Amino acid sequence: MDREIRRADVVIAGGGASGLAAAIELGMKAPDLNVLVIEKMPEPGRKIRATGSGRCNISNTGAAGFSRIMEFFREIGLVTKAYGNGLVYPYSESAADVVALLTERAASLGVNFACGEEIVSVKYLPATLAADAAPGSRNIFRLESVIKDRDGLRSITTHASFVILAMGGKAGPAYGTIGDGYRIARNLGHRVVTPVPALTGIECDEWDAGHVPCGITLGGTRSAGVVSLYKDPREVFGEETKVFEEAGEIQFTRYGLSGICVFNMTRQMRYDRRAGESLDEFLVKVDQFPGGKIAEYIRDRQRGRFADTPVGEILRTVLKEPLADYVIASADDGPDENGRILADRQLSSLSDEEVRSIADHVHSLEFHPVQIRGWNDAQVTMGGVSLDEINEATSESLLIKGLYLTGELADRDFQCGGYNLSNAWITGLAAADDIAQ
């Protein structure tokens, strides 16, 4: 196998959001430095292209470092617009435009790119021990990488004074984020908090084909509501065990629950199998009528001209039909003395207990999680390099001088709405600014 040897002042491992931000910032603030971005995908920025459903929700007015992020984008010429809910997009609402601007700006500043090249190891030697260290340098990093081409594998050794590990987490492996950065960080002596998928959907026991009623009938339904998460190892889910609550659009899928509020909820669903914990400790409740009290709604119609209306018909005026049918089936204790199921009975025939049961199922419809959706569906990774080992102001390792860990590689995760991409930009900028100084 042929081996190539090259040098760079700064190697940025990963051409995603934090890596590109760092590369451009170094090009602007330290133009004399030789900066090399090594990206294993055929081109940089693939995951950025998918953000915000292709619109690229680049930040949020409530995100940490928002002003600094906007300053950076103004410097490189990106026009943005912010919505009342805090979401910030490029004016074109095109993620592809953002990627094109970032890569073109980096190249114009003299940043070098090595795409289609996979880093397999990073080693660190203090300058006093490195025979091939540049004169006057304090340390040296030796990176081994490979390129696969028509002639086979080509091996490359790169020597650098600074390394920015911007390799991402494990969410979205189709974009190259498969967790290899964690292996490299471990080999450099860092502790990695077990990565788990987050900002994703959950699979629920109610979708089992044998469950009555079966959640599969809800597939494709979207409804505004409030989702709440309860956690108790004893599985006694009182109000005091609530750990999360958020309003939003709930998506009932072919496997369970999804939607932004559900995505955000999964950030609270960590558990440790080695400690005997499981998803059985969690319960999800959904309020489908948060703006009112369904019991009062039903009782009001029991007394009026709708008294003879079937229960199912009345509930469908409040809930979408699949949800109304599911709620009634959940509350149904079986046919009455005349053989009628709950959905077909008249409102006037309902007892107070039956009204309360329907109301309970409308306001606290229960779902039991059995699986958090995997890496292919997750938008972000929970876990990563321990923050106890990173200077959060500069993104520099507290274990190795000259090593920086940015973006999703570190144990940081945030809710939907541009916060995670903001973290990528700001940590990449922090690393570049520290090196430039």
C-alpha positions as CSV (number, residue, x, y, z in Angstrom):
1,M,0.0,0.0,0.0
2,D,1.4,3.4,-1.0
3,R,1.8,5.9,1.8
4,E,1.7,9.6,1.4
5,I,3.0,12.0,4.1
6,R,1.8,15.6,4.4
7,R,1.7,18.4,6.9
8,A,-0.9,21.0,8.0
9,D,-1.0,23.5,10.8
10,V,-4.6,22.6,11.6
11,V,-6.5,19.4,10.6
12,I,-10.2,19.5,10.9
13,A,-11.6,16.0,11.1
14,G,-15.1,16.3,9.6
15,G,-16.7,18.7,7.1
16,G,-20.0,19.2,8.8
17,A,-21.4,22.3,10.4
18,S,-18.8,22.7,13.2
19,G,-15.9,21.8,10.9
20,L,-16.9,24.2,8.2
21,A,-17.5,27.0,10.6
22,A,-14.1,26.4,12.2
23,A,-12.4,26.2,8.8
24,I,-13.9,29.5,7.6
25,E,-13.1,31.3,10.9
26,L,-9.5,30.2,10.7
27,G,-9.3,31.3,7.1
28,M,-10.5,34.8,8.2
29,K,-8.7,35.1,11.5
30,A,-5.4,33.2,10.8
31,P,-4.8,33.3,7.1
32,D,-1.2,32.2,7.4
33,L,-2.2,28.9,8.8
34,N,-2.4,25.8,6.6
35,V,-5.9,24.4,7.3
36,L,-6.9,21.0,6.0
37,V,-10.5,19.6,6.3
38,I,-10.6,15.8,6.0
39,E,-14.1,14.5,5.2
40,K,-14.9,10.9,4.5
41,M,-18.0,11.6,2.4
42,P,-17.6,12.6,-1.2
43,E,-18.3,16.2,-0.4
44,P,-18.7,18.3,2.8
45,G,-21.9,19.4,4.4
46,R,-24.1,16.4,3.6
47,K,-25.9,16.4,6.9
48,I,-26.5,20.2,6.7
49,R,-28.4,19.6,3.5
50,A,-31.0,17.6,5.3
51,T,-31.6,20.0,8.2
52,G,-34.9,21.7,8.6
53,S,-36.4,19.3,6.0
54,G,-34.0,20.8,3.5
55,R,-34.7,24.4,4.6
56,C,-31.8,24.6,7.1
57,N,-33.1,25.9,10.4
58,I,-29.6,27.3,11.1
59,S,-30.3,28.8,14.6
60,N,-32.8,30.1,17.1
61,T,-33.0,33.5,18.7
62,G,-33.0,31.7,22.1
63,A,-29.9,29.7,21.4
64,A,-26.7,30.2,23.4
65,G,-24.2,32.2,21.3
66,F,-26.9,33.4,18.9
67,S,-25.4,36.9,18.4
68,R,-22.0,35.4,17.6
69,I,-23.5,33.0,15.1
70,M,-25.3,35.7,13.3
71,E,-22.2,37.8,13.2
72,F,-20.4,34.9,11.6
73,F,-23.1,34.5,8.9
74,R,-23.2,38.2,8.2
75,E,-19.4,38.1,7.7
76,I,-19.7,35.4,5.0
77,G,-22.7,37.0,3.3
78,L,-25.6,34.8,4.3
79,V,-28.9,36.6,4.5
80,T,-31.3,35.2,7.1
81,K,-34.8,35.7,8.4
82,A,-36.2,35.0,11.8
83,Y,-39.8,34.0,12.6
84,G,-41.8,34.9,15.7
85,N,-41.2,31.5,17.2
86,G,-37.4,32.1,17.2
87,L,-36.6,29.9,14.2
88,V,-33.9,31.3,11.9
89,Y,-33.5,30.2,8.3
90,P,-31.5,31.4,5.3
91,Y,-33.6,33.8,3.3
92,S,-33.7,31.4,0.4
93,E,-34.8,28.6,2.8
94,S,-32.5,26.3,1.0
95,A,-30.0,24.1,2.9
96,A,-28.2,23.5,-0.3
97,D,-27.5,27.2,-0.7
98,V,-26.0,27.3,2.8
99,V,-23.7,24.4,2.1
100,A,-22.6,25.9,-1.2
101,L,-21.8,29.2,0.5
102,L,-19.8,27.6,3.3
103,T,-17.7,25.4,1.0
104,E,-17.1,28.2,-1.5
105,R,-16.2,30.7,1.2
106,A,-13.8,28.2,2.8
107,A,-12.1,27.4,-0.5
108,S,-11.7,31.1,-1.3
109,L,-9.9,31.6,2.0
110,G,-7.4,28.9,1.1
111,V,-8.8,26.1,3.2
112,N,-7.8,22.7,1.7
113,F,-10.3,19.8,1.4
114,A,-9.6,16.1,1.3
115,C,-12.9,14.4,0.7
116,G,-13.6,10.7,0.3
117,E,-10.8,10.2,2.9
118,E,-11.4,8.3,6.2
119,I,-9.4,9.0,9.3
120,V,-8.6,5.7,11.1
121,S,-6.5,7.0,13.9
122,V,-5.2,10.1,15.6
123,K,-2.1,10.0,17.9
124,Y,-0.5,12.7,20.0
125,L,3.1,13.2,20.9
126,P,4.6,16.2,22.8
127,A,7.1,18.0,20.6
128,T,10.0,16.8,22.8
129,L,9.2,13.2,21.9
130,A,8.3,13.7,18.2
131,A,11.3,13.5,16.0
132,D,9.4,14.9,13.0
133,A,7.9,17.9,14.9
134,A,8.2,21.2,13.2
135,P,10.9,23.5,14.7
136,G,9.4,25.5,17.6
137,S,6.2,23.5,17.8
138,R,4.9,22.4,21.2
139,N,3.3,19.2,20.0
140,I,2.4,17.1,17.1
141,F,-0.6,15.0,16.0
142,R,-0.2,12.2,13.6
143,L,-3.3,11.2,11.7
144,E,-3.6,8.1,9.7
145,S,-6.2,8.0,7.0
146,V,-7.1,6.0,3.9
147,I,-8.6,6.7,0.5
148,K,-10.3,4.0,-1.5
149,D,-10.0,4.4,-5.3
150,R,-9.9,2.2,-8.4
151,D,-6.4,1.1,-7.5
152,G,-7.3,0.0,-4.0
153,L,-6.5,1.6,-0.7
154,R,-4.1,4.5,-0.4
155,S,-2.7,5.3,3.0
156,I,-1.9,8.9,4.1
157,T,-0.1,10.2,7.2
158,T,-0.8,13.8,8.2
159,H,1.2,15.7,10.8
160,A,-0.5,18.7,12.4
161,S,0.0,21.1,15.3
162,F,-3.7,21.4,16.1
163,V,-6.6,18.9,15.5
164,I,-10.3,19.8,15.6
165,L,-12.4,16.6,16.0
166,A,-15.7,17.6,14.3
167,M,-16.8,14.1,13.3
168,G,-20.4,14.3,14.7
169,G,-22.3,11.7,16.7
170,K,-24.2,8.6,15.5
171,A,-27.5,10.1,14.4
172,G,-28.1,10.0,10.6
173,P,-25.5,7.4,9.5
174,A,-26.5,7.9,5.9
175,Y,-24.6,11.3,6.1
176,G,-21.4,9.7,7.5
177,T,-22.0,10.1,11.2
178,I,-21.5,6.5,12.5
179,G,-19.7,7.2,15.8
180,D,-16.1,6.8,14.6
181,G,-15.2,10.0,16.4
182,Y,-16.0,8.4,19.7
183,R,-13.5,5.7,19.1
184,I,-10.8,8.2,18.2
185,A,-11.6,10.3,21.3
186,R,-11.4,7.2,23.5
187,N,-8.0,6.2,22.0
188,L,-6.8,9.7,22.9
189,G,-7.8,9.1,26.5
190,H,-11.2,10.7,26.7
191,R,-14.2,9.3,28.5
192,V,-17.3,8.9,26.3
193,V,-20.8,8.9,27.8
194,T,-22.7,6.1,26.1
195,P,-24.4,7.6,22.9
196,V,-28.1,7.0,22.5
197,P,-30.5,8.3,19.8
198,A,-32.6,11.4,20.5
199,L,-35.1,13.7,18.8
200,T,-36.8,10.7,17.3
201,G,-40.0,8.8,17.5
202,I,-41.0,6.1,19.9
203,E,-42.5,2.7,19.4
204,C,-45.3,1.8,21.7
205,D,-46.8,-1.4,23.0
206,E,-50.3,-0.3,21.8
207,W,-49.1,-0.9,18.2
208,D,-48.8,-4.6,18.8
209,A,-51.2,-6.4,16.4
210,G,-52.8,-8.2,19.4
211,H,-53.5,-5.0,21.4
212,V,-57.2,-3.9,21.6
213,P,-57.7,-1.3,20.4
214,C,-54.7,-1.4,18.1
215,G,-52.6,1.8,17.6
216,I,-52.0,0.8,14.0
217,T,-55.4,2.3,13.2
218,L,-54.0,5.7,14.2
219,G,-51.2,5.6,11.6
220,G,-51.1,8.8,9.5
221,T,-53.1,10.9,12.0
222,R,-51.8,14.2,13.1
223,S,-53.4,16.1,16.0
224,A,-52.6,19.1,18.2
225,G,-52.3,18.2,21.8
226,V,-50.1,18.0,24.9
227,V,-47.7,15.1,25.4
228,S,-46.5,14.2,29.0
229,L,-43.8,11.8,30.1
230,Y,-43.8,10.0,33.5
231,K,-41.0,8.1,35.0
232,D,-41.2,5.8,38.0
233,P,-39.2,2.5,38.6
234,R,-42.2,1.2,40.5
235,E,-44.5,2.0,37.5
236,V,-46.8,4.0,39.7
237,F,-47.3,7.0,37.5
238,G,-48.7,9.7,39.7
239,E,-48.6,13.4,38.8
240,E,-45.5,13.8,41.0
241,T,-43.6,11.5,38.6
242,K,-44.1,13.7,35.5
243,V,-40.7,14.7,34.0
244,F,-41.7,16.3,30.8
245,E,-44.6,18.1,29.2
246,E,-44.9,20.0,25.8
247,A,-47.7,21.1,23.5
248,G,-47.4,20.6,19.8
249,E,-48.5,18.5,16.8
250,I,-48.5,14.8,17.7
251,Q,-48.0,12.4,14.8
252,F,-49.4,8.9,15.1
253,T,-47.3,6.8,12.8
254,R,-47.2,3.1,11.6
255,Y,-45.1,2.3,14.7
256,G,-46.0,4.7,17.4
257,L,-45.6,8.4,18.3
258,S,-43.7,11.1,16.5
259,G,-43.7,14.9,16.0
260,I,-41.5,17.7,17.4
261,C,-42.9,17.5,20.9
262,V,-42.3,13.8,21.0
263,F,-38.8,14.3,19.7
264,N,-38.1,16.7,22.5
265,M,-39.5,14.2,25.0
266,T,-37.1,11.5,24.0
267,R,-34.3,13.6,25.4
268,Q,-35.7,12.7,28.9
269,M,-35.9,9.0,28.2
270,R,-32.4,7.9,29.2
271,Y,-32.0,4.7,31.0
272,D,-29.2,2.3,31.9
273,R,-29.7,-1.3,31.1
274,R,-26.6,-2.3,33.1
275,A,-28.3,-0.8,36.2
276,G,-31.4,-2.8,35.5
277,E,-33.4,0.1,34.1
278,S,-35.7,-0.2,31.2
279,L,-38.3,1.7,29.2
280,D,-41.0,0.1,31.4
281,E,-40.2,2.9,33.8
282,F,-41.8,5.4,31.4
283,L,-45.4,6.2,30.6
284,V,-46.6,8.6,27.9
285,K,-49.9,10.4,28.2
286,V,-51.5,12.5,25.5
287,D,-54.1,15.2,26.1
288,Q,-56.1,15.6,22.9
289,F,-58.4,18.4,24.2
290,P,-56.1,20.7,26.1
291,G,-58.2,23.7,25.5
292,G,-61.2,22.6,27.4
293,K,-62.9,19.9,29.5
294,I,-64.4,17.1,27.4
295,A,-66.7,16.0,30.3
296,E,-68.4,19.4,30.4
297,Y,-68.7,19.3,26.6
298,I,-70.4,15.9,26.8
299,R,-72.7,16.8,29.7
300,D,-73.8,20.0,28.0
301,R,-74.9,18.0,25.0
302,Q,-76.6,15.4,27.1
303,R,-79.0,18.1,28.4
304,G,-79.7,19.6,25.0
305,R,-81.0,18.7,21.6
306,F,-78.0,16.3,21.0
307,A,-79.0,14.0,23.8
308,D,-80.0,11.3,21.3
309,T,-76.8,11.6,19.2
310,P,-74.4,8.6,19.3
311,V,-71.3,9.0,21.4
312,G,-69.0,8.3,18.4
313,E,-70.6,11.0,16.3
314,I,-70.3,13.6,19.1
315,L,-66.6,12.8,19.8
316,R,-65.8,13.1,16.1
317,T,-66.7,16.8,16.3
318,V,-63.8,17.2,18.7
319,L,-61.2,14.7,17.6
320,K,-60.2,13.4,14.2
321,E,-62.1,10.2,13.4
322,P,-59.3,7.7,14.0
323,L,-58.6,9.2,17.4
324,A,-62.2,9.5,18.4
325,D,-62.7,5.8,17.5
326,Y,-59.6,4.8,19.4
327,V,-60.6,6.8,22.5
328,I,-64.1,5.3,22.5
329,A,-62.7,1.8,22.0
330,S,-60.3,2.3,24.9
331,A,-63.0,3.5,27.2
332,D,-65.5,0.8,26.2
333,D,-66.1,-1.8,28.9
334,G,-68.2,-4.0,26.5
335,P,-71.7,-4.0,25.1
336,D,-74.6,-2.8,27.3
337,E,-77.7,-4.9,28.1
338,N,-79.0,-4.2,24.7
339,G,-75.8,-5.3,23.0
340,R,-74.7,-1.8,21.9
341,I,-71.1,-0.8,21.9
342,L,-70.1,2.5,23.4
343,A,-69.7,4.3,20.1
344,D,-73.3,3.6,19.1
345,R,-75.0,4.5,22.3
346,Q,-76.9,7.8,22.8
347,L,-75.3,10.5,24.9
348,S,-78.4,10.4,27.2
349,S,-77.6,6.8,28.1
350,L,-74.2,7.5,29.5
351,S,-73.6,7.3,33.3
352,D,-71.4,9.8,35.1
353,E,-68.8,7.1,35.4
354,E,-68.8,6.5,31.7
355,V,-68.5,10.2,31.0
356,R,-65.5,10.4,33.3
357,S,-63.9,7.3,31.6
358,I,-64.2,8.9,28.2
359,A,-62.8,12.2,29.6
360,D,-59.9,10.3,31.1
361,H,-59.0,8.8,27.8
362,V,-59.3,12.1,25.9
363,H,-57.2,14.0,28.4
364,S,-54.8,11.2,29.5
365,L,-54.6,8.7,26.6
366,E,-51.8,6.3,27.7
367,F,-49.1,4.8,25.6
368,H,-46.3,2.5,26.8
369,P,-42.9,2.9,25.1
370,V,-41.1,-0.3,24.1
371,Q,-38.4,1.2,21.9
372,I,-36.8,4.5,21.0
373,R,-36.4,4.7,17.2
374,G,-32.8,4.1,16.1
375,W,-30.0,6.0,14.6
376,N,-31.4,6.2,11.1
377,D,-34.4,8.2,12.3
378,A,-32.7,10.2,15.1
379,Q,-31.9,13.8,14.5
380,V,-29.3,14.1,17.3
381,T,-27.1,12.0,19.6
382,M,-27.4,12.1,23.4
383,G,-24.1,11.2,25.0
384,G,-20.5,11.7,23.7
385,V,-17.2,13.0,25.1
386,S,-17.7,14.0,28.7
387,L,-18.0,17.7,29.2
388,D,-15.8,17.3,32.3
389,E,-12.9,16.9,29.9
390,I,-13.6,19.9,27.6
391,N,-13.0,23.6,28.1
392,E,-16.5,24.7,27.1
393,A,-15.4,28.2,26.4
394,T,-12.8,27.1,23.7
395,S,-13.8,23.5,22.9
396,E,-10.3,22.5,23.7
397,S,-9.6,19.2,25.4
398,L,-8.5,19.5,29.0
399,L,-6.4,16.4,28.6
400,I,-4.4,17.2,25.4
401,K,-3.3,20.7,24.4
402,G,-4.1,21.5,20.8
403,L,-7.0,19.0,20.5
404,Y,-10.5,20.4,20.1
405,L,-13.8,18.5,20.3
406,T,-16.8,20.3,18.7
407,G,-20.4,19.8,17.8
408,E,-22.3,16.6,18.4
409,L,-19.1,14.7,19.3
410,A,-19.3,16.2,22.8
411,D,-22.0,15.2,25.3
412,R,-24.4,18.0,24.4
413,D,-27.9,17.8,23.0
414,F,-30.7,20.3,22.7
415,Q,-34.4,20.4,21.7
416,C,-35.6,20.9,18.2
417,G,-35.7,24.3,16.6
418,G,-32.2,25.2,15.5
419,Y,-30.5,24.7,18.9
420,N,-28.4,21.6,17.9
421,L,-27.1,23.3,14.7
422,S,-26.4,26.4,16.8
423,N,-24.2,24.2,19.1
424,A,-22.3,23.0,16.0
425,W,-21.6,26.5,14.7
426,I,-20.6,28.1,18.1
427,T,-18.3,25.3,19.2
428,G,-16.5,25.3,15.8
429,L,-16.1,29.0,16.0
430,A,-14.8,28.8,19.6
431,A,-12.1,26.2,18.6
432,A,-11.0,28.3,15.6
433,D,-10.8,31.5,17.6
434,D,-8.7,29.8,20.3
435,I,-6.3,28.5,17.7
436,A,-6.1,31.8,15.9
437,Q,-5.2,33.6,19.2
